[in-house]
């Protein structure tokens, strides 16, 4: 069969538009692949935590020592720390969720492991010095708390950026009942979060509070409908769908409020805000608003 001139033109036009479409599709797939490839790769397995990716851009880390109510011994804590760092370094991850079981987020540091420790050993080995792992992560962390979050378990949750709780959540710092005090930031973070009197009451009496009271005090948001983990995945997916640079800067700026004076914090926030005008995401985000379309973030 021979083609006439107009049929050739039509054939060439459709071939060229197919090539152009394929190129843009390929670019789209390969740029997404860049962000999601490491998420699809087999990840490290951990003895004491489960790691999954319930939604694009979301890492879910589940504490998994159910028989001990997720009490945090050295191996458990090492796994949590490694899994959190692995998720933080994964370019396919935009937000991280930390959760436990229905019965316990974590019932504290492992008392059986700690009970025979001496001062000399704790001091010379700088016991729990790397405890603040979550606060050093760049990606936002959401704690989804069900059941007990006690002692070091609550201190772990308090290091997260967002705290969601099931109605079953039971929060407290019962260390006083063991002859010690919170050692993972509880006295400081609770005092900043809920004020001196309430923090004193929790630390000095060891009283355990329920989800409603914790919400009234501003520690958590209670998820009353559906599962707290599902809600955490929703919030994490929403965060992961934004430009990573703006999300990272927002996290840094809010955290500065806990470490700097108001004047320093305001100056830090303003400089970060100025710096964001150098990003492609700022140009894209504002252009998309003006052109009434969805922004396509490149995280650059
Ligand atoms: N450490 C070790 N094992 C624990 C812990 C713990 N913190 N909590 C529970 N378990 C174990 C129990 O020993 C029991 O194991 P087993 O069956 O082998 O005896 C199993 O988990 C189930 O516990 P229970 O039978 O006690 O379950 P209940 O439903 O009767 O009670 C409670 C649940 C109320 C949570 C109760 O287990 C409890 O009071 N646990 C201790 C809570 C606590 O005091 N936490 C603070 C620990 S100290 C601390 O966290 C210091 C932080 C220091 C800095 C943090 C940096 C890491």
py3Dmol code that shows the C-alpha trace and the ligand (Angstrom):
import py3Dmol

protein = """\
ATOM      1  CA  UNK A   1       0.000   0.000   0.000  1.00  0.00           C
ATOM      2  CA  UNK A   2       1.353   3.466  -0.956  1.00  0.00           C
ATOM      3  CA  UNK A   3       0.607   6.552   1.179  1.00  0.00           C
ATOM      4  CA  UNK A   4      -0.337   9.923  -0.356  1.00  0.00           C
ATOM      5  CA  UNK A   5       1.358  13.200   0.747  1.00  0.00           C
ATOM      6  CA  UNK A   6      -1.452  14.163   3.156  1.00  0.00           C
ATOM      7  CA  UNK A   7      -1.479  10.651   4.660  1.00  0.00           C
ATOM      8  CA  UNK A   8       2.314  10.870   5.183  1.00  0.00           C
ATOM      9  CA  UNK A   9       1.907  14.244   6.909  1.00  0.00           C
ATOM     10  CA  UNK A  10      -0.781  12.793   9.152  1.00  0.00           C
ATOM     11  CA  UNK A  11       1.367   9.709   9.918  1.00  0.00           C
ATOM     12  CA  UNK A  12       4.436  11.882  10.721  1.00  0.00           C
ATOM     13  CA  UNK A  13       2.395  14.250  12.924  1.00  0.00           C
ATOM     14  CA  UNK A  14       0.920  11.398  14.965  1.00  0.00           C
ATOM     15  CA  UNK A  15       4.346   9.679  15.255  1.00  0.00           C
ATOM     16  CA  UNK A  16       5.960  12.916  16.472  1.00  0.00           C
ATOM     17  CA  UNK A  17       3.225  13.582  19.000  1.00  0.00           C
ATOM     18  CA  UNK A  18       3.531   9.983  20.244  1.00  0.00           C
ATOM     19  CA  UNK A  19       7.321  10.487  20.669  1.00  0.00           C
ATOM     20  CA  UNK A  20       6.737  13.798  22.492  1.00  0.00           C
ATOM     21  CA  UNK A  21       4.099  12.203  24.707  1.00  0.00           C
ATOM     22  CA  UNK A  22       6.367   9.238  25.428  1.00  0.00           C
ATOM     23  CA  UNK A  23       9.227  11.587  26.314  1.00  0.00           C
ATOM     24  CA  UNK A  24       7.107  13.581  28.735  1.00  0.00           C
ATOM     25  CA  UNK A  25       5.611  10.384  30.177  1.00  0.00           C
ATOM     26  CA  UNK A  26       9.106   8.967  30.570  1.00  0.00           C
ATOM     27  CA  UNK A  27      10.294  12.182  32.227  1.00  0.00           C
ATOM     28  CA  UNK A  28       7.289  12.038  34.580  1.00  0.00           C
ATOM     29  CA  UNK A  29       7.854   8.362  35.386  1.00  0.00           C
ATOM     30  CA  UNK A  30      11.590   8.740  35.802  1.00  0.00           C
ATOM     31  CA  UNK A  31      11.248  11.795  38.054  1.00  0.00           C
ATOM     32  CA  UNK A  32       8.721   9.909  40.185  1.00  0.00           C
ATOM     33  CA  UNK A  33      10.905   6.830  40.041  1.00  0.00           C
ATOM     34  CA  UNK A  34      13.715   8.941  41.421  1.00  0.00           C
ATOM     35  CA  UNK A  35      11.514   9.764  44.404  1.00  0.00           C
ATOM     36  CA  UNK A  36       9.946   6.365  44.859  1.00  0.00           C
ATOM     37  CA  UNK A  37      12.619   3.928  43.707  1.00  0.00           C
ATOM     38  CA  UNK A  38      14.249   3.520  47.085  1.00  0.00           C
ATOM     39  CA  UNK A  39      10.798   2.989  48.602  1.00  0.00           C
ATOM     40  CA  UNK A  40      10.229   0.035  46.323  1.00  0.00           C
ATOM     41  CA  UNK A  41      13.592  -1.504  47.067  1.00  0.00           C
ATOM     42  CA  UNK A  42      13.756  -4.226  49.705  1.00  0.00           C
ATOM     43  CA  UNK A  43      14.481  -2.589  53.025  1.00  0.00           C
ATOM     44  CA  UNK A  44      16.400  -3.803  56.011  1.00  0.00           C
ATOM     45  CA  UNK A  45      14.526  -6.091  58.316  1.00  0.00           C
ATOM     46  CA  UNK A  46      14.517  -5.392  62.041  1.00  0.00           C
ATOM     47  CA  UNK A  47      13.945  -7.805  64.917  1.00  0.00           C
ATOM     48  CA  UNK A  48      11.943  -5.364  67.044  1.00  0.00           C
ATOM     49  CA  UNK A  49      10.188  -3.035  64.604  1.00  0.00           C
ATOM     50  CA  UNK A  50       8.077  -3.521  61.481  1.00  0.00           C
ATOM     51  CA  UNK A  51       8.627  -1.164  58.576  1.00  0.00           C
ATOM     52  CA  UNK A  52       6.132  -0.572  55.782  1.00  0.00           C
ATOM     53  CA  UNK A  53       5.119   2.025  53.197  1.00  0.00           C
ATOM     54  CA  UNK A  54       1.300   2.260  53.533  1.00  0.00           C
ATOM     55  CA  UNK A  55       1.034   5.087  51.009  1.00  0.00           C
ATOM     56  CA  UNK A  56       3.419   6.828  48.557  1.00  0.00           C
ATOM     57  CA  UNK A  57       5.880   8.960  50.458  1.00  0.00           C
ATOM     58  CA  UNK A  58       4.874   7.567  53.894  1.00  0.00           C
ATOM     59  CA  UNK A  59       7.029   5.316  56.090  1.00  0.00           C
ATOM     60  CA  UNK A  60       5.275   3.474  58.916  1.00  0.00           C
ATOM     61  CA  UNK A  61       7.458   2.175  61.740  1.00  0.00           C
ATOM     62  CA  UNK A  62       5.676  -0.104  64.213  1.00  0.00           C
ATOM     63  CA  UNK A  63       7.251  -0.984  67.559  1.00  0.00           C
ATOM     64  CA  UNK A  64       7.059  -4.752  67.840  1.00  0.00           C
ATOM     65  CA  UNK A  65       7.865  -6.221  71.260  1.00  0.00           C
ATOM     66  CA  UNK A  66       4.246  -6.999  72.127  1.00  0.00           C
ATOM     67  CA  UNK A  67       4.932  -9.362  75.026  1.00  0.00           C
ATOM     68  CA  UNK A  68       6.833  -6.645  76.881  1.00  0.00           C
ATOM     69  CA  UNK A  69       4.268  -3.956  75.918  1.00  0.00           C
ATOM     70  CA  UNK A  70       6.962  -2.461  73.657  1.00  0.00           C
ATOM     71  CA  UNK A  71       9.271  -1.714  76.579  1.00  0.00           C
ATOM     72  CA  UNK A  72      12.370  -0.088  75.154  1.00  0.00           C
ATOM     73  CA  UNK A  73      15.492  -2.168  75.698  1.00  0.00           C
ATOM     74  CA  UNK A  74      18.812  -1.400  73.993  1.00  0.00           C
ATOM     75  CA  UNK A  75      18.220  -3.648  70.956  1.00  0.00           C
ATOM     76  CA  UNK A  76      14.682  -2.327  70.498  1.00  0.00           C
ATOM     77  CA  UNK A  77      15.806   1.252  70.738  1.00  0.00           C
ATOM     78  CA  UNK A  78      18.660   0.607  68.272  1.00  0.00           C
ATOM     79  CA  UNK A  79      16.159  -0.816  65.767  1.00  0.00           C
ATOM     80  CA  UNK A  80      13.812   2.157  66.195  1.00  0.00           C
ATOM     81  CA  UNK A  81      16.704   4.538  65.753  1.00  0.00           C
ATOM     82  CA  UNK A  82      18.070   2.742  62.653  1.00  0.00           C
ATOM     83  CA  UNK A  83      14.638   2.403  61.032  1.00  0.00           C
ATOM     84  CA  UNK A  84      13.870   6.079  61.639  1.00  0.00           C
ATOM     85  CA  UNK A  85      17.222   7.138  60.154  1.00  0.00           C
ATOM     86  CA  UNK A  86      16.726   4.832  57.177  1.00  0.00           C
ATOM     87  CA  UNK A  87      13.310   6.379  56.474  1.00  0.00           C
ATOM     88  CA  UNK A  88      14.705   9.879  56.938  1.00  0.00           C
ATOM     89  CA  UNK A  89      17.420   9.227  54.346  1.00  0.00           C
ATOM     90  CA  UNK A  90      15.028   7.640  51.826  1.00  0.00           C
ATOM     91  CA  UNK A  91      14.323  10.273  49.141  1.00  0.00           C
ATOM     92  CA  UNK A  92      10.992   8.552  48.484  1.00  0.00           C
ATOM     93  CA  UNK A  93       9.755   9.308  52.004  1.00  0.00           C
ATOM     94  CA  UNK A  94       8.085  12.613  52.872  1.00  0.00           C
ATOM     95  CA  UNK A  95       6.763  11.802  56.354  1.00  0.00           C
ATOM     96  CA  UNK A  96       7.320   9.126  58.986  1.00  0.00           C
ATOM     97  CA  UNK A  97       4.785   7.540  61.354  1.00  0.00           C
ATOM     98  CA  UNK A  98       5.811   5.869  64.593  1.00  0.00           C
ATOM     99  CA  UNK A  99       3.262   3.625  66.252  1.00  0.00           C
ATOM    100  CA  UNK A 100       2.946   0.657  68.610  1.00  0.00           C
ATOM    101  CA  UNK A 101       0.228  -1.928  69.251  1.00  0.00           C
ATOM    102  CA  UNK A 102      -3.400  -1.434  70.282  1.00  0.00           C
ATOM    103  CA  UNK A 103      -2.398  -2.209  73.882  1.00  0.00           C
ATOM    104  CA  UNK A 104       0.789  -0.172  74.117  1.00  0.00           C
ATOM    105  CA  UNK A 105       2.648   2.447  72.173  1.00  0.00           C
ATOM    106  CA  UNK A 106       5.482   1.737  74.627  1.00  0.00           C
ATOM    107  CA  UNK A 107       5.337   1.061  78.387  1.00  0.00           C
ATOM    108  CA  UNK A 108       8.647   2.816  78.996  1.00  0.00           C
ATOM    109  CA  UNK A 109      12.311   1.957  79.116  1.00  0.00           C
ATOM    110  CA  UNK A 110      12.905  -1.722  79.890  1.00  0.00           C
ATOM    111  CA  UNK A 111      12.935  -1.926  83.673  1.00  0.00           C
ATOM    112  CA  UNK A 112      14.309  -5.489  83.668  1.00  0.00           C
ATOM    113  CA  UNK A 113      17.294  -4.367  81.612  1.00  0.00           C
ATOM    114  CA  UNK A 114      17.932  -1.248  83.725  1.00  0.00           C
ATOM    115  CA  UNK A 115      17.362  -2.516  87.229  1.00  0.00           C
ATOM    116  CA  UNK A 116      20.946  -3.585  88.040  1.00  0.00           C
ATOM    117  CA  UNK A 117      22.711  -0.694  86.357  1.00  0.00           C
ATOM    118  CA  UNK A 118      25.165   1.270  88.520  1.00  0.00           C
ATOM    119  CA  UNK A 119      25.730   5.016  88.459  1.00  0.00           C
ATOM    120  CA  UNK A 120      29.305   4.435  87.276  1.00  0.00           C
ATOM    121  CA  UNK A 121      28.117   2.316  84.357  1.00  0.00           C
ATOM    122  CA  UNK A 122      25.292   4.710  83.396  1.00  0.00           C
ATOM    123  CA  UNK A 123      27.612   7.713  83.635  1.00  0.00           C
ATOM    124  CA  UNK A 124      30.699   6.328  81.944  1.00  0.00           C
ATOM    125  CA  UNK A 125      28.771   4.759  79.049  1.00  0.00           C
ATOM    126  CA  UNK A 126      26.577   7.877  78.761  1.00  0.00           C
ATOM    127  CA  UNK A 127      23.487   5.650  79.015  1.00  0.00           C
ATOM    128  CA  UNK A 128      20.772   6.712  76.546  1.00  0.00           C
ATOM    129  CA  UNK A 129      22.868   9.557  75.129  1.00  0.00           C
ATOM    130  CA  UNK A 130      21.573   8.928  71.598  1.00  0.00           C
ATOM    131  CA  UNK A 131      17.985   8.896  72.815  1.00  0.00           C
ATOM    132  CA  UNK A 132      17.059  12.129  71.012  1.00  0.00           C
ATOM    133  CA  UNK A 133      17.181  10.505  67.575  1.00  0.00           C
ATOM    134  CA  UNK A 134      13.790  11.708  66.393  1.00  0.00           C
ATOM    135  CA  UNK A 135      14.546  15.341  67.078  1.00  0.00           C
ATOM    136  CA  UNK A 136      17.483  15.168  64.670  1.00  0.00           C
ATOM    137  CA  UNK A 137      15.467  13.868  61.703  1.00  0.00           C
ATOM    138  CA  UNK A 138      14.686  16.200  58.781  1.00  0.00           C
ATOM    139  CA  UNK A 139      11.381  14.576  57.849  1.00  0.00           C
ATOM    140  CA  UNK A 140       8.243  15.222  59.906  1.00  0.00           C
ATOM    141  CA  UNK A 141       7.394  12.472  62.397  1.00  0.00           C
ATOM    142  CA  UNK A 142       3.858  11.632  63.526  1.00  0.00           C
ATOM    143  CA  UNK A 143       3.354   9.528  66.651  1.00  0.00           C
ATOM    144  CA  UNK A 144       0.143   7.450  66.540  1.00  0.00           C
ATOM    145  CA  UNK A 145      -0.470   6.393  70.132  1.00  0.00           C
ATOM    146  CA  UNK A 146      -2.846   3.652  71.323  1.00  0.00           C
ATOM    147  CA  UNK A 147      -2.813   2.190  74.829  1.00  0.00           C
ATOM    148  CA  UNK A 148       0.080   2.836  77.192  1.00  0.00           C
ATOM    149  CA  UNK A 149       2.632   5.552  76.459  1.00  0.00           C
ATOM    150  CA  UNK A 150       4.494   5.606  79.765  1.00  0.00           C
ATOM    151  CA  UNK A 151       7.880   6.846  80.913  1.00  0.00           C
ATOM    152  CA  UNK A 152      10.330   6.553  78.019  1.00  0.00           C
ATOM    153  CA  UNK A 153       7.362   5.611  75.807  1.00  0.00           C
ATOM    154  CA  UNK A 154       5.731   8.994  76.362  1.00  0.00           C
ATOM    155  CA  UNK A 155       9.124  10.678  75.997  1.00  0.00           C
ATOM    156  CA  UNK A 156       9.537   8.940  72.638  1.00  0.00           C
ATOM    157  CA  UNK A 157       6.113  10.191  71.507  1.00  0.00           C
ATOM    158  CA  UNK A 158       6.877  13.705  72.782  1.00  0.00           C
ATOM    159  CA  UNK A 159       9.849  13.867  70.402  1.00  0.00           C
ATOM    160  CA  UNK A 160       7.475  13.530  67.417  1.00  0.00           C
ATOM    161  CA  UNK A 161       6.298  16.604  65.518  1.00  0.00           C
ATOM    162  CA  UNK A 162       2.607  15.676  65.612  1.00  0.00           C
ATOM    163  CA  UNK A 163       0.911  13.521  68.278  1.00  0.00           C
ATOM    164  CA  UNK A 164      -2.306  11.664  67.463  1.00  0.00           C
ATOM    165  CA  UNK A 165      -3.949   9.395  70.024  1.00  0.00           C
ATOM    166  CA  UNK A 166      -6.664   6.753  70.088  1.00  0.00           C
ATOM    167  CA  UNK A 167      -9.299   7.086  72.849  1.00  0.00           C
ATOM    168  CA  UNK A 168      -7.528   4.139  74.543  1.00  0.00           C
ATOM    169  CA  UNK A 169      -4.306   6.113  75.059  1.00  0.00           C
ATOM    170  CA  UNK A 170      -2.913   6.239  78.621  1.00  0.00           C
ATOM    171  CA  UNK A 171      -0.098   8.723  79.119  1.00  0.00           C
ATOM    172  CA  UNK A 172       2.171   9.189  82.096  1.00  0.00           C
ATOM    173  CA  UNK A 173       5.595   9.544  83.641  1.00  0.00           C
ATOM    174  CA  UNK A 174       5.506   6.888  86.381  1.00  0.00           C
ATOM    175  CA  UNK A 175       9.288   6.863  86.955  1.00  0.00           C
ATOM    176  CA  UNK A 176       8.831   8.292  90.443  1.00  0.00           C
ATOM    177  CA  UNK A 177       7.293   4.929  91.414  1.00  0.00           C
ATOM    178  CA  UNK A 178      10.592   3.273  90.442  1.00  0.00           C
ATOM    179  CA  UNK A 179      12.773   5.645  92.432  1.00  0.00           C
ATOM    180  CA  UNK A 180      13.946   7.640  89.400  1.00  0.00           C
ATOM    181  CA  UNK A 181      12.809  10.547  87.221  1.00  0.00           C
ATOM    182  CA  UNK A 182      12.137  10.812  83.480  1.00  0.00           C
ATOM    183  CA  UNK A 183      15.488  10.764  81.676  1.00  0.00           C
ATOM    184  CA  UNK A 184      14.454  11.087  78.037  1.00  0.00           C
ATOM    185  CA  UNK A 185      13.284  14.705  78.008  1.00  0.00           C
ATOM    186  CA  UNK A 186       9.945  14.290  79.813  1.00  0.00           C
ATOM    187  CA  UNK A 187      10.484  16.916  82.495  1.00  0.00           C
ATOM    188  CA  UNK A 188      11.560  19.526  79.946  1.00  0.00           C
ATOM    189  CA  UNK A 189       9.176  18.847  77.064  1.00  0.00           C
ATOM    190  CA  UNK A 190       6.119  18.470  79.322  1.00  0.00           C
ATOM    191  CA  UNK A 191       6.943  21.686  81.162  1.00  0.00           C
ATOM    192  CA  UNK A 192       7.124  23.534  77.826  1.00  0.00           C
ATOM    193  CA  UNK A 193       3.989  21.861  76.513  1.00  0.00           C
ATOM    194  CA  UNK A 194       1.574  21.852  79.469  1.00  0.00           C
ATOM    195  CA  UNK A 195       3.150  24.253  81.952  1.00  0.00           C
ATOM    196  CA  UNK A 196       4.852  23.850  85.304  1.00  0.00           C
ATOM    197  CA  UNK A 197       1.965  22.765  87.517  1.00  0.00           C
ATOM    198  CA  UNK A 198       0.640  19.994  85.264  1.00  0.00           C
ATOM    199  CA  UNK A 199       4.150  18.753  84.428  1.00  0.00           C
ATOM    200  CA  UNK A 200       4.982  18.678  88.148  1.00  0.00           C
ATOM    201  CA  UNK A 201       1.809  16.731  88.875  1.00  0.00           C
ATOM    202  CA  UNK A 202       2.624  14.070  86.271  1.00  0.00           C
ATOM    203  CA  UNK A 203       6.292  13.777  87.241  1.00  0.00           C
ATOM    204  CA  UNK A 204       5.836  13.917  91.023  1.00  0.00           C
ATOM    205  CA  UNK A 205       2.774  11.689  91.364  1.00  0.00           C
ATOM    206  CA  UNK A 206       3.262   9.373  88.383  1.00  0.00           C
ATOM    207  CA  UNK A 207      -0.473   9.761  87.645  1.00  0.00           C
ATOM    208  CA  UNK A 208      -1.532   8.277  84.332  1.00  0.00           C
ATOM    209  CA  UNK A 209      -3.928  10.400  82.283  1.00  0.00           C
ATOM    210  CA  UNK A 210      -6.384   9.312  79.598  1.00  0.00           C
ATOM    211  CA  UNK A 211      -6.699  10.531  76.028  1.00  0.00           C
ATOM    212  CA  UNK A 212      -9.361  13.172  76.791  1.00  0.00           C
ATOM    213  CA  UNK A 213      -7.331  14.813  79.544  1.00  0.00           C
ATOM    214  CA  UNK A 214      -4.188  14.657  77.396  1.00  0.00           C
ATOM    215  CA  UNK A 215      -6.102  16.409  74.628  1.00  0.00           C
ATOM    216  CA  UNK A 216      -7.466  19.087  76.965  1.00  0.00           C
ATOM    217  CA  UNK A 217      -3.886  19.728  78.099  1.00  0.00           C
ATOM    218  CA  UNK A 218      -2.733  20.102  74.487  1.00  0.00           C
ATOM    219  CA  UNK A 219      -0.482  17.020  74.361  1.00  0.00           C
ATOM    220  CA  UNK A 220      -2.360  15.088  71.659  1.00  0.00           C
ATOM    221  CA  UNK A 221      -5.219  15.255  69.175  1.00  0.00           C
ATOM    222  CA  UNK A 222      -7.595  12.359  69.831  1.00  0.00           C
ATOM    223  CA  UNK A 223      -8.856  10.443  66.802  1.00  0.00           C
ATOM    224  CA  UNK A 224     -12.378   9.412  67.794  1.00  0.00           C
ATOM    225  CA  UNK A 225     -13.576   7.986  64.476  1.00  0.00           C
ATOM    226  CA  UNK A 226     -11.641   5.191  62.754  1.00  0.00           C
ATOM    227  CA  UNK A 227      -8.140   4.027  63.539  1.00  0.00           C
ATOM    228  CA  UNK A 228      -5.452   6.376  64.767  1.00  0.00           C
ATOM    229  CA  UNK A 229      -2.926   4.812  62.372  1.00  0.00           C
ATOM    230  CA  UNK A 230      -5.240   5.393  59.379  1.00  0.00           C
ATOM    231  CA  UNK A 231      -5.595   9.021  60.425  1.00  0.00           C
ATOM    232  CA  UNK A 232      -1.813   9.285  60.798  1.00  0.00           C
ATOM    233  CA  UNK A 233      -1.378   7.869  57.269  1.00  0.00           C
ATOM    234  CA  UNK A 234      -3.836  10.503  55.993  1.00  0.00           C
ATOM    235  CA  UNK A 235      -1.955  13.352  57.670  1.00  0.00           C
ATOM    236  CA  UNK A 236       1.420  11.936  56.585  1.00  0.00           C
ATOM    237  CA  UNK A 237       0.224  11.537  52.968  1.00  0.00           C
ATOM    238  CA  UNK A 238      -0.949  15.129  52.976  1.00  0.00           C
ATOM    239  CA  UNK A 239       2.452  16.296  54.231  1.00  0.00           C
ATOM    240  CA  UNK A 240       4.283  14.025  51.750  1.00  0.00           C
ATOM    241  CA  UNK A 241       2.333  15.577  48.869  1.00  0.00           C
ATOM    242  CA  UNK A 242       3.861  19.024  49.529  1.00  0.00           C
ATOM    243  CA  UNK A 243       7.237  20.374  48.490  1.00  0.00           C
ATOM    244  CA  UNK A 244       9.858  18.790  50.734  1.00  0.00           C
ATOM    245  CA  UNK A 245      11.910  21.972  51.115  1.00  0.00           C
ATOM    246  CA  UNK A 246       8.984  24.034  52.443  1.00  0.00           C
ATOM    247  CA  UNK A 247       7.959  21.176  54.763  1.00  0.00           C
ATOM    248  CA  UNK A 248      11.518  20.843  56.098  1.00  0.00           C
ATOM    249  CA  UNK A 249      11.789  24.602  56.628  1.00  0.00           C
ATOM    250  CA  UNK A 250       8.417  24.714  58.404  1.00  0.00           C
ATOM    251  CA  UNK A 251       9.504  21.942  60.756  1.00  0.00           C
ATOM    252  CA  UNK A 252      12.807  23.667  61.510  1.00  0.00           C
ATOM    253  CA  UNK A 253      11.105  26.995  62.150  1.00  0.00           C
ATOM    254  CA  UNK A 254       8.477  25.579  64.560  1.00  0.00           C
ATOM    255  CA  UNK A 255      11.154  23.612  66.419  1.00  0.00           C
ATOM    256  CA  UNK A 256      13.194  26.798  66.788  1.00  0.00           C
ATOM    257  CA  UNK A 257      10.404  28.093  69.046  1.00  0.00           C
ATOM    258  CA  UNK A 258      11.475  25.528  71.663  1.00  0.00           C
ATOM    259  CA  UNK A 259      15.160  26.345  71.506  1.00  0.00           C
ATOM    260  CA  UNK A 260      15.490  30.073  70.830  1.00  0.00           C
ATOM    261  CA  UNK A 261      14.266  33.322  72.325  1.00  0.00           C
ATOM    262  CA  UNK A 262      11.289  34.898  70.530  1.00  0.00           C
ATOM    263  CA  UNK A 263      13.522  37.509  68.840  1.00  0.00           C
ATOM    264  CA  UNK A 264      15.999  34.874  67.617  1.00  0.00           C
ATOM    265  CA  UNK A 265      13.189  32.580  66.483  1.00  0.00           C
ATOM    266  CA  UNK A 266      11.473  35.356  64.532  1.00  0.00           C
ATOM    267  CA  UNK A 267      14.768  36.290  62.833  1.00  0.00           C
ATOM    268  CA  UNK A 268      15.422  32.600  61.999  1.00  0.00           C
ATOM    269  CA  UNK A 269      11.913  32.208  60.567  1.00  0.00           C
ATOM    270  CA  UNK A 270      12.267  35.352  58.442  1.00  0.00           C
ATOM    271  CA  UNK A 271      15.622  34.213  56.986  1.00  0.00           C
ATOM    272  CA  UNK A 272      14.192  30.792  56.112  1.00  0.00           C
ATOM    273  CA  UNK A 273      11.204  32.513  54.499  1.00  0.00           C
ATOM    274  CA  UNK A 274      13.540  34.747  52.445  1.00  0.00           C
ATOM    275  CA  UNK A 275      15.684  31.746  51.449  1.00  0.00           C
ATOM    276  CA  UNK A 276      12.664  29.873  50.052  1.00  0.00           C
ATOM    277  CA  UNK A 277      12.441  32.478  47.253  1.00  0.00           C
ATOM    278  CA  UNK A 278      15.529  30.812  45.786  1.00  0.00           C
ATOM    279  CA  UNK A 279      13.689  27.506  45.256  1.00  0.00           C
ATOM    280  CA  UNK A 280      11.929  26.234  42.134  1.00  0.00           C
ATOM    281  CA  UNK A 281       9.090  25.052  44.373  1.00  0.00           C
ATOM    282  CA  UNK A 282       8.332  28.651  45.417  1.00  0.00           C
ATOM    283  CA  UNK A 283       8.182  29.757  41.754  1.00  0.00           C
ATOM    284  CA  UNK A 284       6.028  26.733  40.903  1.00  0.00           C
ATOM    285  CA  UNK A 285       3.730  27.052  43.934  1.00  0.00           C
ATOM    286  CA  UNK A 286       2.951  30.714  43.324  1.00  0.00           C
ATOM    287  CA  UNK A 287       2.670  30.286  39.507  1.00  0.00           C
ATOM    288  CA  UNK A 288       0.261  27.378  40.060  1.00  0.00           C
ATOM    289  CA  UNK A 289      -1.902  29.542  42.328  1.00  0.00           C
ATOM    290  CA  UNK A 290      -2.057  32.368  39.754  1.00  0.00           C
ATOM    291  CA  UNK A 291      -2.733  29.917  36.882  1.00  0.00           C
ATOM    292  CA  UNK A 292      -5.395  28.093  38.960  1.00  0.00           C
ATOM    293  CA  UNK A 293      -3.781  24.650  38.660  1.00  0.00           C
ATOM    294  CA  UNK A 294      -2.150  22.116  40.968  1.00  0.00           C
ATOM    295  CA  UNK A 295       1.508  22.697  41.766  1.00  0.00           C
ATOM    296  CA  UNK A 296       3.988  20.092  40.516  1.00  0.00           C
ATOM    297  CA  UNK A 297       6.668  20.022  43.190  1.00  0.00           C
ATOM    298  CA  UNK A 298      10.213  19.092  42.196  1.00  0.00           C
ATOM    299  CA  UNK A 299      11.630  19.432  45.716  1.00  0.00           C
ATOM    300  CA  UNK A 300      14.270  21.759  44.342  1.00  0.00           C
TER     301      UNK A 300
END
"""
ligand_1 = """\
57
LIG
N 9.919 -2.744 81.272
C 10.020 -4.064 81.162
N 8.955 -4.870 81.050
C 7.733 -4.296 81.040
C 7.561 -2.909 81.127
C 8.734 -2.115 81.246
N 8.679 -0.778 81.287
N 6.255 -2.642 81.109
C 5.625 -3.832 80.991
N 6.509 -4.824 80.939
C 6.253 -6.258 80.821
C 5.814 -6.861 82.116
O 6.911 -7.144 82.949
C 5.090 -8.088 81.647
O 6.033 -9.046 81.288
P 5.952 -10.534 81.951
O 4.660 -11.077 81.449
O 7.139 -11.225 81.388
O 5.957 -10.348 83.420
C 4.427 -7.620 80.347
O 5.154 -6.465 79.941
C 2.993 -7.222 80.530
O 2.921 -6.272 81.572
P 1.899 -6.399 82.819
O 1.643 -7.827 83.129
O 2.426 -5.560 83.923
O 0.577 -5.785 82.164
P -0.585 -4.987 82.904
O -1.643 -4.805 81.887
O -0.935 -5.642 84.177
O 0.050 -3.549 83.252
C 1.335 -1.550 82.812
C 0.463 -2.695 82.245
C 0.459 -0.647 83.702
C 1.845 -0.754 81.640
C 2.473 -2.141 83.649
O 3.138 -3.141 82.863
C 3.500 -1.133 84.061
O 3.280 -0.420 85.028
N 4.649 -1.097 83.380
C 5.744 -0.236 83.747
C 5.486 1.209 83.341
C 6.633 2.077 83.790
O 6.929 2.215 84.953
N 7.306 2.726 82.801
C 8.435 3.586 83.069
C 9.701 2.800 82.930
S 11.116 3.718 83.410
C 11.413 4.729 82.098
O 10.780 4.679 81.076
C 12.543 5.666 82.270
C 12.784 6.465 81.026
C 14.180 6.841 81.027
C 14.622 7.561 79.809
C 14.065 7.027 78.591
C 15.095 6.859 77.624
C 15.008 5.523 77.048
"""
view = py3Dmol.view(width=600, height=400)
view.addModel(protein, "pdb")
view.setStyle({"model": 0}, {"cartoon": {"style": "trace"}})
view.addModel(ligand_1, "xyz")
view.setStyle({"model": 1}, {"stick": {}})
view.zoomTo()
view.show()
